[in-house]
């Protein structure tokens, strides 16, 4: 689609610093068909993001709510985000949604993520907001304030202009993408992808499952049971102390704790990355208690090694996976849909192993790629190159 040459006219941004202003704005916006939303926050020194600014864009309004104002009432914003008849438009929504979930203990409803929509509409993998602005409006975004300290006050005029641009151009992007997707018959594809953003578990994973992300290099189930407990302890401690988890204790130290199985502060203090002061602190005592819980875990309840779970499935031949990836790339390019949205590497592996209960074999993914991939695996299809183009035909 050709970029727009004329710069659209947007309302001048308004900075809202009172509870009454928040209430009046949100009451007006909740009656609109869609509202664009963005946030600015800081998180370097905390576990929970500290919300500094909420940007909202409506037909006649571009407003920035200063959430750093002491005592400002944001409950009208919660009501706006919960309004089922008003679409809330974000770009790359996950961090924004996490903030609102923590703030209001509920997720916004009727959410539309233009990053997901752009992947379906043919703009590639995880396309950035500035790239979409350029492609769909012909305008450019000033990136100079991307790393501003949004907690500092007062906000400069340049910061206000930068923040407001995050929701003004987003209106044009939303309208353009939805129109394109309707013409392509793919708007329902996007809605299916966005359903996951309404799941609280996506933003609040079980702390007892986080040990897998540490990628332990051991098959010792006792060690893994301890690691599960200490990783869960760290996550809960980070939340309670409102500190980044790595500032509680680093990953490599946590892995060593699981292997060393310390029972007293002296042994704990000798582990790399653990100070004597930490070992003597309340956090250190709680960590030792988590080690003991892991030690006491019955053998039947200890976690299976991730490597063993992977080994239980025979790996598909690399050549078979290579063929599937070639077909996936071809169908991704032909259908103008990001390849990773169609199928992940793990799904390709499982597909090659003969599994059938997979997302890639359901709905639009199956029509675009999955069924044909199964036919290729059965030997019913043949891949070849003709005049520089990949061809897929029935086997004669």
N, C-alpha and C positions, 0 to 999 in steps of 0.2 A: 504494500500500500504506500502511495506517495505521501511524504511528510507534508504537514500543513505549513504554508508559507507565511500566513498572517498570525501574529502573536495574539492569542485569545485575551479578551479583557476579563480580568478577575477582580472581585471586590478587594478593597484595601484591607489588609489584616488588622484585626482588633485584638489587643491583649486584655484578657479578662482576669481580674484580680480579686473579685468579690463573689460571695456565695450567691447573691441575688443575680449577678451577671451570668453565672453558671446555670442557674435555674431557668432564666429567661431564654438563654440560647438553646439549651437542651429541649425545652418545651416546644420551641419553634422547629427545631430540626427533626424531632421525632415524627412529625407529620409529613416529612419529605420522603420520596421514594427511595433515595439512597443518600448516604453521607460518607464522605471520605475521612479516614482516621489515620493518625500517626502519633507516635510518642517520641520524646527525647528523655533519656535517662542516664544515670551513671551507675556503675556496678563494680568498678575496679577493687573497691575495698570492702564490699559487702556480698553476702550470699544472695539476698533479695535485691532486685533492681530498685533503685530509688527513682521514682517518677518525678520528673522535673517540669515537663510540659506536655500538654495534650493538644494536638492540632486537629481541628474539625473543619470540614469544607462542605458548605451547602450551596443552594442555588444563589442565594444573595449574601451569604456569610462566609468569611474566612476568619476563624477565631482561634486564638491560642490561649488555653487555660493554664494559668500559672499555678501549678499544683504545689509549688514550694511556699505559697503564702500560708502562714500559720493559721490554722483553724478553718481554712476554706472547705466548704461542704461540697463534696463531689458526688453525693448520692443522686442528683439529677442526671449525672453522666451515666451512672450505673443503670438508671431507668431507660435512658436513650439506647444504651448498648443491648438492653434486654427487650427492646421494642421489636416484636416479630415482623411487623409490616414494613420496616425500614431496613434496607440492605446496608450493612456496614462494610465499606470497601477499604481494604488494606493492601499494601504491597509487602510480601514476605512477612506474613502476619504472626508467625509463631512467637517471637519475642514480645510483641505487643499484647497478644492474647495471654501470655504468661503473666505479664504485669497486671492486667485487669483481673485475672483469676485470683492473684494474690491480694489485690486491693479490695475486690468486691466479693470474693469467694464464689464467683460464678463466671462462666465464660460468656462473651457476647454471642448473640444468636443472629442467624441470617447473615453469615459472614461470606464475603467474596474476596479472594486473594488474587490480585492481578499477576503475581509471579507464577502461580499455578496455571492461571488462564493463558498466560503467554506461552508456557511450555506446551500446552495443548494446541495453541494457535500457530505454532511454528516458529517461535522466537528463540529456540535453543534451550540449553540447560541452565536453570536458575538465572535467568536474565535479570540484570540489575535495573533499578528504577531509572537511573540516568540514561541507560541505553534505550529503555522503552519511551522515555520522554523524547529523546532524539528521534527515534523511529516513527513515533505516532503523532508528534506535534511539531517536529522540526526545531524545537527549542533546546537549549542546553541548561544544565543545572550547575550552579556555582558550588563546587565541592569544598571550598576553603574553610567552611565552618563545620565540616563533618565530624571533626574531633574536638569540638568546643567543649568547655566545661559548662554543661547546661545547668549545673547547680549554682553557678555564680550569678549574682545579681548586682546591678541591673543588667538585663539583656540589651545587647546593642541592636541598632536598627538593622545591621547586616544579619545578625542572628535571627531576628524576627522574619526578615525576608527569606532567609534560607529555610527556616522551619515551615513557613507558610507555603513555600513551593512544593513541599512534600504532600500537600493535600489539594492544591489547585490543579496542577497538571494531571493529578490522579483521576479527576473527574473526566477529563477528555479521554484518558487511557481506558477507563472503565467502560465508557459509552462506546468507544471504538472497538474494544475487544469483544464486548457482548454482541455487538452488531456482527462482527466477523464470525464469531462462534455460532450465532444463530444461522447465518448464511451457510456455514459449513455443516450444520446439524450436529455440532459438538458441545453445545451449552450444557447438555445433560451429562457429558463426560466430566466437565469441570465440577458440576454439583456433586457428582459421586466422589471425586477426589477431595472436595472440601468437607465432606461429612466427617472425616477423621479429625478435623479441627474442633469439632464439638465434643470430643472425648476428653474428659478431665484426666484420665490415666496417661494421656500423651504428655501432659505437663507435670504430672505428679507420679512419677514411676515408683514402684515399690522399692524402698531402700535395700531390701534383702536381695534384690536382683542386680544391684549395681556392681557386684564383685566381678562379673563377667567382663565388664569394660576395662578392668585392670589387666586383662590378658595374662593370667598366671601361667607360668611355664612349668607346671607340675601336674602329675596325675594323682598325687597324694590327697585322698578325699578328706582326711583329717585336717590337713593344711587348708583345703578349700572351704571346709566348714568354718574354720577360724577366720579365713579371709572374708567369708560372707558376713560374719558377725561384726568384724571390725570395720568393714566398708559401710555397713548399715549404720553402725555407731557414728562414724565420721559424718555421714550425710545428715543424720539427725542433729549432731552437735553443731554442724555448720549452720543449719537452719535456726537452731535455738540461739546461737551466739551471733548470728547474722554476719558470718565471716566466709570468705571463699574457702571451699573445702581444702585447697592446697595449703592454706595458711593454718588450718588445724593440724594437718600432717600430710606430707607429700605422698604421692602414689608409691614411689619406690620404697619409702620407709614403711608404708603400710604392708607392702608385699613382704618385706623383711620381718616385720612383726609376726605375720602369719606363719612364716617358716621357723623363726626363733622361739615362738610360743613363750614369751616372758611371763613369769609369775610374780615378779616383784619389781619395784621401781629401779633397783640397781641394774638388773638385766635389761630393762626397758631403756635406760639411759645410755647403754652401750650400743644401741642400734643406731646405725648411720642416720643422721638427720633428726634424731631425738635428743633434746637437751635435758640436762639434769633438772632444770626448773620445770620443764613440761612433765617429766616423769613423776615429780612430786606434786604436781597440780591436780585439781579435781578432774581435769580432762584426762590426765595420765591414769588416775585411778579408774575412771570409767572405761578407758581403753583396756586396762588389765582385766576388768570385769567382762568385757566383750570377748577377750581371749579365752577366759574361763568358760563362757557360754559355748563358744565354738568347740572347745575341748570336750565338753560334756555332751555334745550332740551325739545321739545314738547313730550307729553306723548306717542303719537303714534310712536315716534322714539326711545324711551327708550328700552334698551335690555331686553329680557326675562331672568328670573332667570335660570341658568343652571339646578338647581334642578327641576324646573317646567317642563323644556323640557324633562328631564329624566322621570318624573312622567307621562307625557302624553303617554308614551309607557308602557303598563303593563309589569311588570317584569316576566320573564320566571321562572317557578318553579326551585328551586335549584337542584332537582334531575335530571331534564331534562338537565340542563347545565352540571351536573356531568357526565352524559352519553356521551354528546358530547365531553367533555374533555378526557374521557377514549378513545373514538374512535380516537380523534385527536392525542393523545399520541401514540396509536398503529400504526396509519398510518405514523406518523412522524418517529418512530423508524424503521418501515418496509421499508419506502421509503428513509430513511437516509436524511431527510430534516428537518431543524430546525422548531419546532412547531410554533413559533411566526411568521415565514415567511409564513406559510400556512394560519393561521387565528389568529387574535387578540381576546382578551377576549370580547371586544365590539362586534366584528363580530359574535362570538358565541351567544351572547345574542340576537342580532338582527336576526340571523338565527333561533334561537329557537322561536322567536316571529312571524316567518313566512315571514320575508322580503326576497326578491329575487334579488334585485339589489345590490349585494355584490361582492367584488373581489373574495371571496372564492367560488363563484358559476360561475367563469369564468376561461377558459383556463386550465392550468395544475393543479391548485388548486381544481377545480371542479372534474377533473378526479381522483385526488389522494384522496380527502376527501369530497368535497362539495356535490356531488350527493349522495354518500352513506350516508352522514349525513342527507340529506333530506329524504331519504328512511327510515332511523331509526326513524326520527320524525313522519313519516306517519304510523309507525308501521309495515312497510314491511320488516324490518331487525330485527334480534335478536342478542344480545351480550351474550356470555357465555364463560366460561373458560374450556378448555380441556387440560389435561396434562400440566398444568401451562402456557398455551398459550391462549391469547384472540382470540376467534373465532367470525366471523360475518357471519351469514347465513340468507337466505331468511326465512321469517316466514312461517311455514307450516300450 
